[in-house]
């Protein structure tokens, strides 16, 4: 498989405004001849589009489960009154003020974006031979690529995970419990960093999305981020467990299935009548 050079955009000041430079995938090595076409060959993007359609009900079910659990934890279990909630929210609000009111740290974002690509290449057994980051964008040179590698920066909050890993590592040698509130603030800030830059970059014709089919990419990004938010809610709420959350998912799935079966039966009776 030829090495693949992945370039990504960053902001650039021009005439007092900030623009985004888009660069497509580039294959710098010798190109292989395209395989012979066949009337039975189906484009991969078409297959991914169909897969995304089938994932939409799962997105709806998980959304219902998450927001129901969040509302229950916030109101009935008073999650909002906890120290964790307020420090997480404080970090998120501080970042939102910085994002909309101060110059955006594009180099920091591009570095995290490309490093996330590289980490997922290594997780998939690939090799990264070049890594470049700058204000005009960045790229990695790798011998492996798939949709998870391409979309990882949009659902993998690298800086939040680094903050948690650093806290966990220091906890092995020091008593970090007095600083737990600041961990929540830092996670809130880095999560908001991930969310705002993800939402800001998605509309800018990113090749990460278009190469895998934009619709498929958006569905995968939404689903992955929702799963991550669900995990964070389970960790933050003492009364929500993975088992109870999974049980709610199954219950909502059963309700959805019953609704679909009822609609099909009603349609069948109407057609036969």
C-alpha positions, 0 to 999 in steps of 0.5 A: 500500500503506498504511503499516504500523506495527510494534510490538514488545515489551520487558520491563516491571517489575511487582510485582517481576517482568518481563513482556513486553507484546505489541502486534500489527500496527496499520495507522494509515491508512485501511483498504482494503475486503477483496477479494472472497472466492473458493472458489479463494483459498488463505490465504498462511499455508497456502502458507507452511506447505507451503513450510516442510514442504519446507524441513525436509529442507534444514534436516536436511541443513544441520544434518548438514553443519554439525555434522559439519564442526564436529566435524571442525574441533574434533577433527581440526583442533584448532580448539578450541586456536586463539586465535580459538575461546577468545576467541569462547567467552570473549565468549559465556560472559561474555554468558551470565553477564550475561544470566542474572545481571544486569538485561537491557539491553532498550532495547539489544535493542529498539533493535537489533531495530527498527533491523534492521527498518528496515535491511531495509526500506531494503534492500527499497526501502521507506521508514521514516517513524517509529522509536520505541524504549523500555523498553515496546517499539518500532515503526517506521512503514513503507510496505513489509513482507514476511517477510524484514523481519519475521523479520530481527531473529531471524537478522541479528545486527546488533551482531556485524555492526557490530563486524566492520564497525567493525574492518574500517573501522579496519583501513583506517587502523590496524594492527588485527591486535594487537587481532584476539583482542578482535574475536573476543571481541566477536563472541562476546559480540554473537552470544550476545546475539543468540542469547539474546534471540532464544530468549527472545523467540520464545515470547512470541507475537511478531507478527513470527512469527504474522503469517507463520505461526509454523511457517514463521517458525521454520523460516526463522529456524533455516535462516538462523541455521544458514547464518550459523553455517556461514559463521562456521565456514568463516571461523574454520577454515583447512581448511574452505572454501566449496567443501568445505562446499558439496561436503559439502552436495551429498553429504548431499543425494545420500545423503538422496535415495537414502534417500528413493528406497529407501524409496519403492521398498520401499513400492511393492514392499510395496504391489504384493505 
